[in-house]
Amino acid sequence: MLKTFLIFILAGTLLGTFVASLAAPSYIEWNNSTPLATQTMCNLPEVVRSVTSSLMRSQLMGAAIGAGVGLVGAIIFALRARSRAKQGPGPTPPEATAA
């Protein structure tokens, strides 16, 4: 049971990080672009730190959300497996009667 939970959580974490890595750069680019395309002077090291920090924060949030979704998926999977185990193998076929 623990192995199943860990697999679901780790798979959710990896999937969440992957999705965040794909989606976050476009959002960060949009968020850091200058309005109306005006030229501005900026402190480049500070911008690089800010963008890198935003990307890492986005990946961490994606991993946390993915782990949460994986945990919920593991709980649902475990509950369904438990309910199937309680039901038994299924109805037994009726015995054939000889005429």
ZILINVEN-V151383 format. One record per residue. N is the residue number from 1. RES is the residue in one small letter. PHI is phi in whole degrees, -180 to 180 (NA if undefined). Layout:
N	RES	PHI
N	RES	PHI
This chain:
1	m	NA
2	l	-64
3	k	-61
4	t	-63
5	f	-62
6	l	-64
7	i	-63
8	f	-64
9	i	-66
10	l	-67
11	a	-64
12	g	-64
13	t	-63
14	l	-65
15	l	-65
16	g	-63
17	t	-65
18	f	-63
19	v	-64
20	a	-65
21	s	-66
22	l	-81
23	a	-87
24	a	-65
25	p	-59
26	s	-68
27	y	-67
28	i	-64
29	e	-62
30	w	-64
31	n	-69
32	n	-99
33	s	-76
34	t	-81
35	p	-69
36	l	60
37	a	52
38	t	-86
39	q	-81
40	t	-135
41	m	-93
42	c	-139
43	n	-91
44	l	-58
45	p	-59
46	e	-68
47	v	-65
48	v	-63
49	r	-61
50	s	-65
51	v	-67
52	t	-63
53	s	-63
54	s	-64
55	l	-66
56	m	-65
57	r	-65
58	s	-65
59	q	-66
60	l	-66
61	m	-65
62	g	-62
63	a	-65
64	a	-66
65	i	-65
66	g	-63
67	a	-65
68	g	-64
69	v	-65
70	g	-64
71	l	-64
72	v	-63
73	g	-61
74	a	-66
75	i	-64
76	i	-63
77	f	-61
78	a	-66
79	l	-65
80	r	-66
81	a	-65
82	r	-68
83	s	-68
84	r	-68
85	a	-68
86	k	-71
87	q	-72
88	g	92
89	p	-75
90	g	120
91	p	-70
92	t	-88
93	p	-71
94	p	-68
95	e	-73
96	a	-75
97	t	-100
98	a	-87
99	a	-94
